[in-house]
Amino acid sequence: MELYVGYIAAFMGTICWLPQAWKAWASRDTSGLSLPANLMFLLTVSLWFVYGLMVGDWPIIIANICAILIVLSIVAAKLRYK
C-alpha cells in the first residue's frame, strides 16, 4: 500500500508543473516566473533524485527524473523569453 501512495504522490507532485511549463512555452511570457526560485527547485529535485538512487526508491527516482526535465524546461523558457 505504501508503494502505491508513493507512486500517486510522485505522479501528482510531478504533473503539477506541466501547466506552468506549457504556459511558459506557449505564451512566451515568463515575466511572472522567478528564475532563482526555479533554480532552487531544480537543485531540490536533483538532490531528491540522488537520494532516491542512494536508497533505491523507485517512486522518488522516477518522479524526480520527470520533475528535473519539466523544471529544466521552465528554466530554459525563462532564459529564452526574458
SVG drawing of the C-alpha trace seen along z (x, -y; Angstrom):
<svg xmlns="http://www.w3.org/2000/svg" viewBox="-2 -40 25 42">
<polyline fill="none" stroke="black" stroke-width="0.4" points="0.0,0.0 2.9,-2.4 4.3,-1.9 1.0,-3.0 0.8,-6.1 4.4,-6.9 3.6,-6.5 0.5,-8.6 2.3,-11.3 5.2,-11.2 2.8,-11.4 0.8,-14.3 3.9,-16.2 5.4,-16.0 2.4,-16.7 1.6,-19.8 4.5,-21.6 3.3,-20.7 0.8,-23.5 3.4,-26.0 5.9,-24.7 3.2,-24.5 2.1,-28.1 5.6,-29.5 6.4,-27.9 3.1,-28.6 2.8,-32.2 6.5,-33.0 5.7,-35.1 7.9,-34.2 7.7,-37.6 5.7,-36.0 8.3,-33.3 11.2,-33.6 14.5,-32.3 16.1,-31.9 13.1,-30.1 13.1,-27.7 16.8,-27.1 16.5,-26.3 13.6,-23.9 15.8,-22.3 18.5,-21.8 15.9,-20.4 14.5,-17.8 18.1,-16.9 19.0,-16.2 15.8,-14.1 16.8,-12.2 20.2,-11.4 18.7,-10.4 16.3,-8.1 19.2,-6.4 21.0,-6.1 18.1,-4.3 16.8,-2.6 13.3,-4.1 11.7,-4.0 8.8,-6.4 11.3,-9.0 13.7,-8.3 11.0,-8.3 9.2,-11.4 12.4,-13.4 13.6,-12.5 10.3,-13.8 10.5,-16.9 14.0,-17.6 13.0,-17.5 9.9,-19.7 11.7,-22.3 14.6,-22.4 12.0,-23.2 10.7,-26.1 14.2,-27.4 15.0,-27.2 11.9,-29.1 12.7,-31.7 16.2,-32.2 15.0,-32.2 12.0,-34.6 13.3,-37.0"/>
</svg>
